[in-house]
Structures are given as structure tokens and as C-alpha cells.
């Protein structure tokens, strides 16, 4: 039998077992100007030391990243669990119209989903947990002002009887007594509940705004050195 070129090398590189499975990922990185950028991705497979992701964005090799995802029930054979991790891009490749990324996991934190989250049909799709708005918190965007119902550092649900259409990208200002000043982010509408409001994702912001949003969203998970997930 002829040896297949590269097989032994691939086997050596995959000393850690991989779990094949698809789940949503929130991927965060910084550009050369220090602006914080965020996008959606989906996993192809996961090992204790790396993720293989599909995304529409090109990230260069060695780019430091943070990521959030939920291991769904079918991947854990138990209750879903949330992973917040740090790493870097160790390989990128074009896969059709998408970009395939191999992302290392250098540190991580695992947290169970709350009972309230488990009761939500969105529980396994939402990479970051949202918390109720801390006091009165308002969203201002072109010509409108609405109330923020809940939020995370990755996005929010805005109460608006006439929500913007899915896919609309806009500049959003958050203000309220819990803030020392308004926070400005670039957001995109991800989901619309007619006559109720819209779920938006924060896709671009300054480092200072990210820190303020993380304070609003509550305690951050404690990172641990990489170990078996």
C-alpha cells in the first residue's frame, strides 16, 4: 500500500482528539489601530487546544483573539456549557467564499448556563450571557431613542416597536446613570421581534468602550491555563 503524502505529518499534528460539531462563536480581535472588532463564526471541530472556525473575515496568522461559544447538549451529552477563551490564529485558508481559521486555545474559562438561560430557546445560540439592564439604560441611534432591556459586552436587546431590519449596520450610543458618559459602538441587527424590538451585535468599538461594557455585564470569568476541556 502506498503511503499518502503528508499523512504521517497530519497525524503528528493531531495528537489531541477532535470533536466534530457546529456551534456559534463570537470572535474578537484588535486591528492595527487598536480598535476592537467582533464577528460571528461557526465551528467545524474542536480539540482541547484549538478550534477550527469558518468566518467571513480574513484574520492574519498570529493575530491574538478572544472567543465565546456554547457547547450544546449534543456535544456535551449533558447540560450546555459556555467557553470563554483566548488564543491566536495559527493557520488561515480560503474555503470557498469563507475563511477557515485554526485558532489556538491558550487559556479558557468554563461556566454552566443559568437556569434562566436554559429556559430560553436562544440559550445554545448565544455565545455570551446577557444580563438585565443595570438601571435605566438607553440606546440612541439615527433619529430614535429606545430602552435597552438586556445586554452583554457583545450585544443587546433594544425595545423598539419599529425595529430596524435584520442586517442593518448603524452607530449606537448607550447612555444612562450607570455610565460616566455615553458609549459609542458600531452595531448590526441580528434578530427582530416585530412590535417588540431587536437584538443587535456590537461589531466595532474602542478598547475603553469594551472595558465599560464588560463592567456593565458583571464579573468576568477567571481564565485558567489550557487543560482538557
Protein Blocks (a to p, Z undefined) as FASTA:
>chain_A
ZZdehklmmmmmmmbccdddddddddddddfkopacddddddfbdcfkbccdddfbdcde
hiacdddddddfklnopacdddddddddfbdcdehjbccdddddfbdcdddddfklmmpm
klmmmmbacdddehjaddddehiacddfbdcfkbccdddfbdcdehiacddddddfkbgb
dcddddddfbdcehkbccdddfbdcfklmmmmmmmnopcddddddddZZ
